[in-house]
């Protein structure tokens, strides 16, 4: 029984490594597209900052449900990083939308915040 679990764990780790490699390739492709189409987003930040932003927003999204508002994103971001500024969040949301990780399902109006939904790919 222990040998089977060890085999399964080894197979899962191999799959994880392969998926991480594919994910990094996709991230680099997204960054290339963003750089060419929206240079002002990339010029404002260094590559290290973009990676930090990506990691932070992954943590924020992990804490949210499938659908959420921009207010919920900001509140969760403030919990994880109390000194976070709203501009940082706005740029991160733009990047997530452009990459296809989230999509806006309802525009914000007045005091009602915009609604977003996570996108899952098969």
C-alpha positions in Angstrom: 0.0 0.0 0.0 2.8 2.4 0.9 4.6 1.6 -2.4 1.4 2.5 -4.4 1.1 5.8 -2.6 4.8 6.6 -3.2 4.3 5.8 -6.9 1.2 8.0 -7.1 3.0 10.8 -5.3 5.9 10.5 -7.7 3.6 10.6 -10.7 1.7 13.7 -9.3 5.0 15.5 -8.7 6.0 14.8 -12.3 2.7 16.1 -13.5 3.1 19.2 -11.3 6.5 20.0 -12.7 5.2 19.6 -16.3 2.2 21.9 -15.5 4.4 24.5 -13.9 6.6 24.5 -17.0 3.6 25.0 -19.3 2.2 27.7 -17.0 5.4 29.6 -17.1 5.5 29.4 -20.9 1.9 30.8 -21.0 2.8 33.6 -18.5 5.8 34.6 -20.7 3.5 34.6 -23.8 1.0 36.8 -22.0 3.7 39.1 -20.9 4.9 39.4 -24.5 1.4 40.3 -25.7 0.9 42.8 -22.9 4.3 44.4 -23.7 3.5 44.8 -27.4 -0.2 45.9 -27.0 0.0 47.9 -23.7 3.5 49.2 -23.2 2.4 51.7 -20.6 1.5 48.9 -18.2 4.9 47.3 -18.5 6.9 50.5 -18.6 5.4 51.5 -15.2 6.8 48.3 -13.5 9.9 46.2 -13.6 9.7 42.5 -14.4 10.3 41.6 -10.7 7.4 43.8 -9.7 5.1 42.1 -12.2 6.1 38.6 -10.8 5.4 39.8 -7.3 2.1 41.3 -8.4 1.1 38.1 -10.1 1.9 36.0 -7.0 0.0 38.4 -4.8 -3.1 38.4 -7.0 -3.0 34.6 -7.2 -3.3 34.6 -3.4 -6.1 37.1 -3.5 -8.0 35.1 -6.1 -7.5 31.9 -4.2 -9.4 33.4 -1.2 -12.4 34.5 -3.3 -15.2 32.5 -4.8 -16.0 32.0 -8.4 -17.8 35.3 -8.7 -16.7 38.5 -6.8 -16.8 42.2 -6.9 -14.0 44.7 -7.3 -14.7 45.8 -3.7 -14.1 42.2 -2.5 -10.9 42.0 -4.4 -9.7 45.2 -2.7 -10.8 44.1 0.7 -9.1 40.7 0.4 -6.0 42.5 -0.9 -5.9 44.8 2.1 -6.1 41.8 4.4 -3.1 40.1 2.7 -1.2 43.3 2.3 -2.4 46.3 4.5 -0.3 48.9 2.7 -1.6 48.0 -0.8 -2.7 50.9 -3.0 -5.7 51.0 -5.2 -3.7 51.8 -8.3 -1.7 48.5 -7.8 -5.0 46.7 -7.7 -6.4 48.4 -10.8 -3.3 47.4 -12.8 -3.5 43.8 -11.5 -7.2 43.5 -12.5 -6.4 44.8 -16.0 -3.7 42.2 -16.3 -6.0 39.5 -15.1 -8.7 40.5 -17.6 -6.3 40.7 -20.5 -4.8 37.4 -19.7 -8.2 35.8 -19.6 -7.9 34.7 -15.9 -11.0 36.7 -15.0 -13.8 38.4 -16.9 -16.1 41.3 -16.1 -19.7 40.1 -15.9 -21.2 43.3 -14.8 -19.8 46.9 -15.0 -19.9 48.9 -11.8 -22.4 51.8 -11.6 -22.5 54.5 -9.0 -21.8 52.9 -5.7 -22.3 49.4 -7.0 -18.9 47.8 -7.8 -18.0 45.8 -10.9 -18.6 42.0 -10.8 -16.0 39.6 -12.0 -15.9 35.8 -12.6 -12.9 33.4 -12.6 -12.4 31.7 -15.9 -11.6 28.0 -16.0 -10.1 26.3 -19.0 -10.3 22.6 -19.9 
